[in-house]
Every structure is written in C-alpha cells, then in structure tokens.
Amino acid sequence: MKRNQLIENLKDPMIIILAALLIFLTCGTAISGCRGRKTVIALDAAFGGEDTGYQGIINEADFTESVVEKLAVLLTDDGHFDVVLTHDASTSATVEDRVNKIKQDGADIVLSIHATGTPDATRNGQQIYADIPTKTTHDASLKLANCIHDAFTSDTWTPSVNYLYYQPFDDDSYQIETVASDDTNDYQLETWDMMEKCDVPVVICNQIYVTNQTDIDTWANEAGYQKAADAYYQAIKKYYGIEK
C-alpha cells in the first residue's frame, strides 16, 4: 500500500472510530484488571480435626476455627479482599501443606491464629508475633502486628508484639525464646516454621491461654469469637489504609 493511500485510509471516519474503540477496549481491560484484583488474605486456624493443639478448659483448635470462621465472613463481605483458608474446618494439615496452599493461592499476607497453654493456670493474655528482623518481610509483618496490637488493646487487655526464636539444645530438644519487637538483634536462630517457609508477611497470634479461665470467659464464646474477629478485621483494614 502506497504511503499516500495509507494516509487517506487513516482519515476514514469509520477507521478512526474503530481504532478509538480498540484503544478504549484495550486500555479499559487493562485498567479493569488492575482494579479488579483483590487483596488475598490467607487465614490459618493453626489446628483442626484430630490435631487439637493445646488442650485445656477448651481445645486450641475449637477456639481458632471459631475465630477464623467469623473473620472470613467479615473480610469476604467487605469487598476489598479474597479470603483463602490454609485448610478446611475440622481438618488438620501439616505446616508444609498449609504453606503450599498459601503459595498456590497467591496470598498477600498470612494471619495465623493460635492459642497456647501452660500448667500455670494463672497465666493469661495475648502474644502477637511478627517475622523476625532478618526476613525481607519483617517491616510489613511488624506493621500488621502493630495494627493488631492496637485493635485489641483496651483497659483490660494488653497484647504484646514479639519475635520468637528456637534455641536448639540437641537433635531432640529446644527452648523457645521470645523477645520484644524493639529487639532487632540477629540471633541467627530459626523462628516459626510457617514464617521460615513463607515468602509473604506472616503474623502469628497466640490469642488466649486455653488453660486460663479468665481468657476463656472473655473470648471463648460467640460474643468473644465475634469480638476477636472484628478486631482482626479492623487491624487488616488499617494495615491497608481502608477507612470504610
């Protein structure tokens, strides 16, 4: 096609309209794709099924699954998020299986809800754990951990934000070391297995002691599960700067 003929064809109104329509559709699809992707939140109820976790006045798995179930509803209904669960309710899964699910589902952040227990029935409270300072995901994880801390803090409930390390003694034993989040030393020790294996920010919350009656009375009931879910939901919204 000669150059002059090409120029004349480009002046054809129909060609101009079709070209404009093509540009509009192409750009519109790209913009829609960018806006359409929701943030993927992976929720991990640490135990389930036959793996009950800590056993006390209640089982850890019963508590964590109840909170995760209510939080998943809040996040799904919000519209900004896609929620994925690391395993179905009332089933157990290894850490490796849960991490693989997190990666396959393209999670942006991971919130793993635990409980803990101890022979000392007077111990109570909530511990929030962020990725250790040597991980590339540390800053984002610590930001979310602090948002969770603020969402739960009240006159009667004061969580702590920490890092957790495993201090090995031999092949069969180790000691857990917990340090406050302002301790950024490199201890050259391993942390939670899920945190070691995930390449996105992870926050792990030991929300209650299942061996403490006050914690149970406060959180291990329908009102408490919902209150906990609401706090996690508000924390996640704050982390992402969502005001509504």
N, C-alpha and C positions, 0 to 999 in steps of 0.2 A: 504494500500500500504506500502510495506516494505521500510525502510529508504534508503537502497542501490538502490532500484529500483527508488525511488523518485529522488535521486541524478543523476542517469543515465538519467532520463527523462528531468531533468533540463539542461543536456548537449546537448540535441537535438537541432540542429541549428534552426529548424522551431519554436520550443517553445521559444527559445531565441529571435528570430525575432518578434514573436507575442507579447511577453512580452514587448520588447522595443517599439513596435508600440503602445501598450496600454498605456505605461507610457508617450510616446510623445503626444498622443491624449489627455490624461487626463491633463497633465501639460499645453499643448497648449490651451486647452479650458479654463482653469483657468486663464492663462495669458491674453488671448483674452478678457475674461470677465472683468478683472481688467482694461485693457487698453481701452476697448470699452465703458465704461460708461462715458458719457459726463457730464460736469457740468451743472446743471439745474438752469437756471436763470428765476425767476418769475418777470414779468413786470406788473406793476399795473398802469393803467391810472385811476386816482382817481375817476373820474366821467364819466358818459356816459348816452346816452339815454335821458330820461326825467329829469334825475338828472344832471343839467348843472354845478353845482358847483358855484363858484363866477361868477357874471355877470358884465361885464364892457364894454370896447370897443369891446371885444370878450368874449365868454363864456370859462370858465376854461376847460370844457370837450372837446371842439373842439381843444384846444391847446394840452392838454395832450394826447389825442388819436392820434393826428398827429405825435407827437414826438415818442410815443411808437411804432407806426406802422413802422416808419423808423428804429428805433433801433432794433426791432425784426428782420428785414431783415438783418441788419449788423451782428448780433450775429448768426443767423441761417446760413448765408453764410460762416462764419468763420470756422466752422467745429469742434471747441472745445466745443460748447455749444448746449444744448437743451433749447429752449425757451418755456415757458408756460405763458399764459395771465390769469390774475385773472378773467376776464370776456370778452366777445366778444365786439367788437367795436359797438358803438351806442346802447349799453345796459347798464343798471345800475345794481348794485349788492350791497348788504349790506357788511359791513366790515366782519361780521361773515361768509357770503358766500364766500367772497374772501379769507379769512384766511383758510377756509376748503379746498378750491381749491388748495391753496399753499401747504397745508399738504398732500393732496391726490396725488399731482403731484411730491412730493418729492423734492421740491425746496431746493437748497443750499444757495441761497441768494435772497433777495427781493429788487427790486428797484421800489419805488412808486413815480410817477411823478405827482406833483400838480402845481397849480398856486395859487395866492392869490389876494386879492383886498382890497381897502380901500377908504373911501370918500376923503382922501387926494391924489389927482391925481399926486402930485409931488413925492410920494414915489415909489421907484423902486429897482430892484436888485434881487438877488437870495439867498435863505437861504437853507442850507443843514442840515438835522437833523439826528443824529446818535442815536442808542439805548443808553439809559441813563446808567450811570456808574454802577448802581446796577444790571444790567442784565448780565447774563453769556455771552451773545452775544456782549457785549459792545466793546471789543477790535477789533473784526473782523468788526463790523459795523463802528467803528470810522476809521479804516484803509480804508475801501471803501469810506467813506465820504471824507476823505482827498484826496484820489485819484481823486474823482470827483471834489473837490475844485481845485486841481492842473490842471486838464484837462480844466476847464472853465476859469481859471484866465488869464487875459490879462491886457493890459494897460487901457482898457476901461471897464473892467468887473471884479469885485472883489467879489466873493461869500463869505459867512460866514458859518462856521461849528458850529452847536449849539446843545443844548438839549432843548426839550420842555416839560413843566410841566403844568398840570391843577391845579389851585388853587381854590377849591370849596368854595362858599360862603353859599349856601343852596342847597336844592334839585333841584332847577331850574336854578341856575346861577353859573358861574365860571369865573375865569380870567386865560388867558394863560400867562405863564411866560416863557420867553426864556433866557437861559444863554449860555455863550460861552463854547466851548468844553474843555477849560482848567479848568472849574469849576466842580470838581469831587465830590462836597458835596452831601451827601444823604439827599435830601429834603423830602423824604417819601411822595412823590406825584405821581400821575399817569401821564403817558405820552400818546402819540398817541395810540389809541385803537389797531391799527394793530400791533404796536410794543409790546404792552402788551400781545397780544394773539398768536403771532408767536414765535416759538422756534428756528428759524434760524435768522441770521443777517438781519436786515432791515435798509434801508436808505430811507428817505423821502425827496424829493426836492420840495420846492416851487420855481420854476424856474423863474417866472416872476410875475409882478403885471399886471393883466388884465385891471387895471384902469389907467395905465401909458402909454402914447403914445410912449415914447422912447423905453420901453420894447417891446411894440407891434411891432414897426417898426423894431426892431433888430431881434426879434425871431419869430414873428407870421406870417411867410410866408414860402414858400417852401424852400428857401435857409436857413432860420433860423431854421426850423424844422430839416433839414439835418445836419446843423452845430451842433445843440444840440445833435442829435443822435450820431454823430461822436465823440463828447466829452465824452458822457456816455460810448460809446463803448471802447474808448481808456482807460478810467478810469477802466473799468472792466478788460480789458486785463492787465493793470498794477497791479491791485489787485491780479490777478492770476499769475503774472510773465510771461506772454505770450509776447514775443518780436515781433513776426511776425504779 
